[in-house]
C-alpha cells in the first residue's frame, strides 16, 4: 500500500435535477415515472430521496412517490385542478 499526495478531494458531478424538474413542469404532463440508468443511483429509495429534495427546492407544486422499485413524480398544479 502507498499514499499518493493530491491537492484536493475530487467532487462528483451534480445530476442537474433542477433542469429535469423544470423540463417536466414545462411539458405540462401530469404524472411521469422516473427511470434511471445503472450506476446513477444505488437503489430506488436513493433516487426518490434525491428527487424529493430537488422537487421541494424547486418551488413547484410536485409530489414524488416511491412504490416498490418504481419512482413517480406528479405535477399537483395539473392534477388538483
N, C-alpha and C positions, 0 to 999 in steps of 0.2 A: 504494500500500500504506500502511496505517496500523496503529498498535497501539492496542488498547483495554485500559486497565488493569482488572484484576479482583482480588478479594481472595484467592481460592484456585483451584486447578485442580479442575474438577468431576470427581467419581468416577462410574464406570459402575456400574449396579446389579448386585448379585450374582444369580446364576441360581437360587439355592435348591436346589442339587443334593442337599444332605443331606436335605431334605424328600422329594425324589423317590426317593432311595435307601431311606429309611425306609418310604415307601409301598410300594415294590416288595417289600421284605422282609416287611412285614405282610400282603401279599396272598398269600403262600406260592406264588408262581409260580416255576418252575424256571429258565426262560430267557426273556428278552424281547429284542426288537430296539429299539434306541434310535433314534427318528426325531426330527428337528429341523426347525424352520421356516427358510426362507431368512432370513439375517441373524443367526441365533443363533450359528452357527459358520461360519468361512470354508471349512472342509473337514472331511472325516470324521476325519482324524487329530487335529485340534484338539478335536473332540468326544470322541474316545477318550481323549486325554490328560487332559481336564478330568474326565471320569467316572472314569478310573483313579485319579487323585489323590484325588477325593472318596470313592471306594469304599475306598481304603486308610485314609483318615482316619476313616471311619465306624465301624470296629471290627467290621463284619460280615464273614463269610467270603464274599467275592464275587470273581468273575473278570470282567474287562472285556476283550473282544477286538475287533479290527478286521479284517474280511475284505473287502478291496477298498474299496468305498464304503459298507459297512454296518457298524454298530457293535452289539455284543451284550453283554448283562450276564447272568451266570449266578450263581444262588444256590448256592454249594457246600454249604451245610448241607442242602439238599434233594437235590441230585444225587449226593452222595457217601455216602448212607445205605446 
